[in-house]
């Protein structure tokens, strides 16, 4: 009984650690300016191999496993993304503090 509980806890911890990894990476490396669902876009680019890097099997498998979790996390972050605006990375600090039109 204790082994089953320990195994379930270990699987749960691993699932939590994988949750939304693509969402975090997608929001910290915003180069393409997509505001909504950047984690899903990031995971799909890794799975399809359409990035600038040639990802190995392990990286693609991890991105494939993370895809539904990134979808869930990006859906939960959608209101924040709506108010945050586009992640274009081209705005100056003065433009960031100025009110939007």
QUISULTA-V382515 format. One record per backbone hydrogen bond with DSSP energy under -0.5 kcal/mol. CO is the residue of the C=O (numbers start at 1). NH is the residue of the N-H. E is the energy in kcal/mol with one decimal. If there is no record, write none. Layout:
co: [CO/CO]
nh: [NH/NH]
e: [E/E]
//
This chain:
co: [1/2/3/4/5/6/7/8/9/10/11/12/13/14/15/18/20/21/22/23/24/25/29/37/38/39/40/41/42/43/44/45/45/45/53/56/57/58/59/60/61/62/63/66/67/68/69/70/71/72/73/75/77/78/79/80/81/86/87/92/93/94]
nh: [5/6/7/8/9/10/11/12/13/14/15/16/17/18/19/21/24/25/26/27/28/29/31/41/42/43/44/45/46/47/48/49/50/51/55/60/61/62/63/64/65/66/67/70/71/72/73/74/75/76/77/78/81/82/83/84/85/88/33/96/97/98]
e: [-2.1/-2.6/-2.7/-2.6/-2.3/-2.3/-2.3/-2.3/-2.4/-2.3/-2.3/-2.2/-2.3/-1.5/-1.0/-1.6/-2.1/-2.4/-2.6/-1.5/-1.4/-1.3/-0.9/-1.8/-2.3/-2.6/-2.7/-2.1/-1.8/-2.7/-2.7/-1.0/-1.3/-0.7/-0.9/-2.1/-2.5/-2.3/-2.1/-2.2/-2.3/-2.2/-1.1/-2.7/-2.2/-2.0/-2.7/-3.1/-1.9/-2.1/-2.0/-0.7/-2.5/-2.2/-1.8/-2.0/-1.8/-1.3/-0.7/-1.6/-1.2/-1.0]
//
